[in-house]
Structures are given as C-alpha cells and as structure tokens.
C-alpha cells in the first residue's frame, strides 16, 4: 500500500514558463504586453517575492506602462530609456525580491523589445 502512495506524494503540480513565440514580433506594444504577462507569471510563481515585493511588482508595471505609452505616442527614445530603467530595477532587485528565474526570464525579453525599438 505504501508503494502505491509514493508516486502521489512526489507528484509535482505547477506551471512551466518557457520559450514561446510572442504574439507579433513587429508590434512593440504587443511585445511589451507579453513582457508584462511574463512579469505577472513570475510574480504568481513566487519568483518575485519577499519584503517589498508588491512594491517591486508595481514599480516594474509602471515602467512597462510608461514605455508602452511612449511607444503609442511615437517616442521611441523615451520608451528605450524606460525599458532600461526596468532592466536597472531588475538588476538592483536580483537576488533580493527578484529570483534568478524571474531575472533571466524578464531581462532578455526587455532587451529584445529594446532591440526592436532601435531598428
């Protein structure tokens, strides 16, 4: 009886966050929405956690929202600066409120959006 219970005891339930193609590689607004959804997933998975984590999540959201507003108004330079501020906050909180998983998920995606704005 105990042997049959072991698989149930070690079964893992959860989500896998992995490489997926964003909705449209040419629409920077959609790419920013994609980065925001990854950030929300990271927070839901506990990859952004600890004291002050809610403030970090809100601050990251504000930077992404500001970048999207700048893109909507045609101001790519300001959007790039806001995305760099997003990356700087990721770096500052890495190892504190932001785990390796969240950092290595969000930073490359933000850099990718910056690369699309620069082209």
C-alpha positions as CSV (number, residue, x, y, z in Angstrom):
1,X,0.0,0.0,0.0
2,X,2.8,2.4,0.9
3,X,4.5,1.8,-2.5
4,X,1.4,3.0,-4.3
5,X,1.3,6.2,-2.2
6,X,4.8,7.2,-3.1
7,X,4.0,8.5,-6.7
8,X,1.2,10.6,-5.3
9,X,3.5,12.0,-2.6
10,X,6.2,13.1,-5.1
11,X,3.9,14.3,-7.9
12,X,4.6,17.9,-8.7
13,X,1.9,20.3,-9.8
14,X,2.7,23.7,-11.3
15,X,3.3,25.7,-14.4
16,X,6.3,25.8,-16.7
17,X,7.4,29.1,-18.1
18,X,9.4,28.6,-21.2
19,X,10.1,29.9,-24.6
20,X,7.0,30.7,-26.5
21,X,6.6,32.9,-29.5
22,X,5.2,36.3,-28.6
23,X,2.0,37.4,-30.4
24,X,3.6,39.6,-33.1
25,X,7.4,40.3,-33.4
26,X,6.8,43.5,-35.2
27,X,4.3,45.1,-32.9
28,X,6.3,46.6,-30.0
29,X,3.2,47.3,-28.0
30,X,2.2,43.6,-28.1
31,X,5.8,42.7,-27.1
32,X,5.5,44.9,-24.1
33,X,2.2,43.3,-23.2
34,X,4.0,40.0,-23.5
35,X,6.8,41.1,-21.1
36,X,4.1,42.3,-18.7
37,X,2.4,39.0,-18.8
38,X,5.7,37.2,-18.1
39,X,6.3,39.5,-15.1
40,X,2.8,38.7,-13.8
41,X,3.5,34.9,-14.2
42,X,6.9,35.3,-12.4
43,X,5.1,37.1,-9.5
44,X,2.4,34.4,-9.4
45,X,5.0,31.7,-9.3
46,X,6.7,33.4,-6.3
47,X,9.8,34.4,-8.4
48,X,9.2,37.9,-7.3
49,X,8.7,37.7,-3.5
50,X,9.8,38.7,-0.1
51,X,9.5,42.0,1.8
52,X,8.7,44.8,-0.6
53,X,7.9,42.5,-3.5
54,X,4.5,44.1,-4.1
55,X,6.2,47.5,-4.5
56,X,8.7,46.0,-6.9
57,X,5.9,44.5,-9.0
58,X,4.1,47.8,-9.1
59,X,7.3,49.7,-10.0
60,X,8.1,47.3,-12.8
61,X,4.5,47.6,-14.0
62,X,4.7,51.4,-14.0
63,X,7.9,51.3,-16.1
64,X,6.3,48.9,-18.7
65,X,3.2,51.0,-18.8
66,X,5.2,54.2,-19.3
67,X,7.2,52.6,-22.1
68,X,4.0,51.5,-23.8
69,X,2.6,55.0,-23.6
70,X,5.8,56.4,-25.0
71,X,5.6,53.9,-27.9
72,X,2.0,54.8,-28.5
73,X,2.9,58.5,-28.8
74,X,5.8,57.7,-31.2
75,X,8.6,58.5,-28.7
76,X,11.0,55.5,-29.1
77,X,13.9,57.2,-27.3
78,X,11.9,57.7,-24.1
79,X,10.5,54.1,-24.4
80,X,14.0,52.8,-24.6
81,X,15.0,54.8,-21.5
82,X,12.0,53.5,-19.6
83,X,12.9,49.9,-20.6
84,X,16.4,50.5,-19.5
85,X,15.0,51.7,-16.1
86,X,13.0,48.4,-16.0
87,X,16.2,46.4,-16.6
88,X,18.1,48.5,-14.0
89,X,15.4,47.7,-11.4
90,X,15.6,44.0,-12.3
91,X,19.4,44.2,-11.7
92,X,19.0,46.1,-8.5
93,X,16.5,43.6,-7.1
94,X,18.1,40.5,-8.5
95,X,18.9,38.2,-5.6
96,X,16.6,40.2,-3.3
97,X,12.9,40.4,-4.3
98,X,13.7,39.0,-7.8
99,X,14.9,35.4,-8.2
100,X,17.3,34.1,-10.8
101,X,14.3,32.6,-12.6
102,X,12.4,36.0,-12.9
103,X,15.6,37.9,-13.8
104,X,16.6,35.6,-16.6
105,X,13.1,35.5,-17.9
106,X,12.4,39.2,-17.9
107,X,15.8,40.8,-18.7
108,X,16.4,39.2,-22.1
109,X,12.8,39.9,-23.2
110,X,13.1,43.5,-22.2
111,X,16.4,43.7,-24.2
112,X,14.7,42.1,-27.2
113,X,12.0,44.9,-27.1
114,X,14.7,47.5,-26.9
115,X,16.4,45.9,-30.0
116,X,13.1,46.1,-31.9
117,X,12.8,49.8,-30.9
118,X,16.3,50.5,-32.1
119,X,15.7,49.0,-35.6
